[in-house]
Amino acid sequence: MMRAVHTVSACLLFLLSSASAANCPTNGPPSNAQWRFTTSFPPGCSGTACSYFLGVRTNEDPLFLDFMMEGNARGWIAVGYTPNQAMDLCPSSMNFVNGRIQCVFSRAIKTNDVLQDKALNQSYYQLSGWTDATGSSMAAIAYHSPTAPKISVSTLNPTNASSPVTAEVKIDPLIRAHGILMIVAWPVLGVMGIFFAAWMKPALPKAEWFQVHRAAMLVSLFLGCVAFLLIFVAKMDTRGLVSFMDPTTTAHFAIGIIVMALHVLNPIISAFRCTPAHPRRWIFNLVHGTCVGLGVELLALVNVGIGLAIFGNKLSLATVAPSLAVYLAYVAFLVILIGALFIIYTVIAIKTNSPPLAPSVLKPLLALITPSSPDPTKTEVVVDLTDKAKDPPTGGVDTPPKPPSKDAPLRWAGLAAFLVVMVPLMLAVIILIAAL
């Protein structure tokens, strides 16, 4: 409690110093004051149901305005007025009443400090902000960008505005584009590229799977790089790329750096692959396909979900809930589909003593525990074709084209199920994000 009081004092001094030459009114607002206009979040709430409440009225002395702010935040609450939606929030005095911050103060409509203070009888956008950040000094107040606070949808004059004031959080179009491009890059193209590499080889023995895999992953890499750069462009006018006081944005930032680094690294790894018949080819498959490829895809899917949660923090959970629910349903479908295929082909490989039919990550292991089976490095030439530049030489003798595997219909059925579910769900998520 003492630390909170210390923070309150610091905020109060900051407020008073900004109105250095203004006198205070004889009487402050009464406890039963009727507020001329209000702003509340969620809109239309009352009492303890409000995360943030602001009431404004004209003081008995018409040269002053009275303000009352209240909210659930543990750190600070604030209001500001700006002619251009730029960030001019000033933290006010704070106190704890029944577990909630409450702030009541008055400020002259006009002050003598024309360089620092805005006259409140002009039209402004209203900015409303609050945070759970706590600390023993003003350094505990985290800066956030112009899109973070709630901003009134139109300008208002604090001296004559009427209740209520509608406000919203504006998502930077570049940040919205970042989210959409990352969704196309990972849940769509990334998953598709991995699906073809992991499951469609026997059904496409002429290496058509490789062409789809390579195209999908290269386009994914391009879109990911563009989306990555957009965040830096969007944050150029702020005091930092990310606020490390927010664990959600910190996690999204850290995972994003790892994902992009591995995404750039994996095509470089693929350039040094050996031929499919090489006895150590399984090492490349394990590193490129499983450790890096599958690992970075899992991280990316998690990070897209975190990104949607960040939108929810900026706007409201109710606003982002539809897109988040659709995305989570898609991820759940992927887990079920890939898990079913993994189990089915593992069982088939064990029962038929055919390690090449197993999922790539299990092929080396099954080859070790089934020594009587054909050499997987030789059989791999049949079921693990890559581009012709890496195919083993045939001695100048044309070999007949290899037919698709007998289980090709099952593999095509899995691909069809993936596409039928993926396309409408991801299109719905993209449309919902574009509408935020």
Stockholm file with secondary structure:
# STOCKHOLM 1.0

chainA/1-436         MMRAVHTVSACLLFLLSSASAANCPTNGPPSNAQWRFTTSFPPGCSGTACSYFLGVRTNEDPLFLDFMMEGNARGWIAVGYTPNQAMDLCPSSMNFVNGRIQCVFSRAIKTNDVLQDKALNQSYYQLSGWTDATGSSMAAIAYHSPTAPKISVSTLNPTNASSPVTAEVKIDPLIRAHGILMIVAWPVLGVMGIFFAAWMKPALPKAEWFQVHRAAMLVSLFLGCVAFLLIFVAKMDTRGLVSFMDPTTTAHFAIGIIVMALHVLNPIISAFRCTPAHPRRWIFNLVHGTCVGLGVELLALVNVGIGLAIFGNKLSLATVAPSLAVYLAYVAFLVILIGALFIIYTVIAIKTNSPPLAPSVLKPLLALITPSSPDPTKTEVVVDLTDKAKDPPTGGVDTPPKPPSKDAPLRWAGLAAFLVVMVPLMLAVIILIAAL
#=GR chainA/1-436 SS CHHHHHHHHHHHHHHHHHTTTCCCCSSCCCTTCCCSEEEEESTTCCGGGCSEEEEEEECSSTTEEEEEEEESCSSEEEEEEESSSCCCCEECCCEEETTEEEEEEEEESSCSCTTTCCCTTSCBEEEEEEECCCCSSGGGSCCCCTTSSEEESSCBCTTTCCSCCCEECCCCHHHHHHHHHHHIIIIIIIHHHHHHHHHSTTTCTTTHHHHHHHHHHHHHHHHHHHHHHHHHHHTTTSSCSCCTTSHHHHHHHHHHHHHHHHHHHHHHHHTTCCCTTSTTHHHHIIIIIIIIIIHHHHHHHHHHHHHHHHHHHHSCHHHHHHHHHHHHHHHHHHHHHHHHHHHHHHHHHHHTTCGGGSCGGGHHHHHHHCTTSCCHHHHHHHHCCCCGGGSCCCTTCCCCCCCCCTTHHHHHHHHHHHHHHHHHHHHHHHHHHHTC
#=GC SS_cons         CHHHHHHHHHHHHHHHHHTTTCCCCSSCCCTTCCCSEEEEESTTCCGGGCSEEEEEEECSSTTEEEEEEEESCSSEEEEEEESSSCCCCEECCCEEETTEEEEEEEEESSCSCTTTCCCTTSCBEEEEEEECCCCSSGGGSCCCCTTSSEEESSCBCTTTCCSCCCEECCCCHHHHHHHHHHHIIIIIIIHHHHHHHHHSTTTCTTTHHHHHHHHHHHHHHHHHHHHHHHHHHHTTTSSCSCCTTSHHHHHHHHHHHHHHHHHHHHHHHHTTCCCTTSTTHHHHIIIIIIIIIIHHHHHHHHHHHHHHHHHHHHSCHHHHHHHHHHHHHHHHHHHHHHHHHHHHHHHHHHHTTCGGGSCGGGHHHHHHHCTTSCCHHHHHHHHCCCCGGGSCCCTTCCCCCCCCCTTHHHHHHHHHHHHHHHHHHHHHHHHHHHTC
//
